[in-house]
Amino acid sequence: MRTSATRPGRIVIAPNLRQARVFILESDYNPRECRIATRVEDLRGLSLHAWETWFLQRMWPCSTHEDVRHMEEMMWHARARGADLRRWWT
């Protein structure tokens, strides 16, 4: 039997914690079963092949090119780790 520590779960890639929490609550997911990634460092060391991976599309405050590059880098890192991204559009 698998323990919760080894069982892949759900990861939400978002520009900030507030937006990730809104998504989790609106989706009726258990917040304890979700992991939030707002930085590339949050994805390091993870194999996302079996994870349910959500990418919050068009939710970040992209006021600068740097913001857009940051989220594109997050998407690239998740895909490189085997994530099958599911997008949540606003």
C-alpha positions, 0 to 999 in steps of 0.5 A, spaced: 500 500 500 502 506 498 503 512 503 501 519 502 508 521 502 510 517 496 503 517 492 503 522 486 498 528 487 496 534 484 500 540 483 498 547 481 503 552 477 501 559 478 504 566 478 502 567 486 499 563 492 493 567 492 491 565 485 493 558 486 488 557 492 482 560 488 483 555 483 484 549 488 477 552 492 473 553 486 475 546 483 473 543 490 480 540 491 482 538 498 488 543 499 492 538 503 492 534 497 495 539 492 502 542 491 503 549 489 509 551 485 510 559 484 517 558 482 522 554 478 525 551 484 518 548 487 519 544 481 526 541 481 527 534 483 520 532 482 518 527 476 511 529 474 509 523 470 504 521 474 502 528 477 495 531 475 499 538 473 495 544 472 497 551 469 493 557 470 493 560 464 492 567 463 491 568 470 498 572 472 498 579 472 503 579 466 505 587 466 512 585 464 516 581 459 519 578 465 513 576 468 511 572 461 518 569 461 517 567 468 511 563 467 514 560 460 520 558 464 515 554 469 511 551 463 518 549 460 520 546 466 514 542 468 514 539 461 521 537 461 519 533 468 514 529 464 508 533 466 502 533 462 499 540 463 492 541 464 490 548 463 485 553 467 483 558 462 480 565 465 
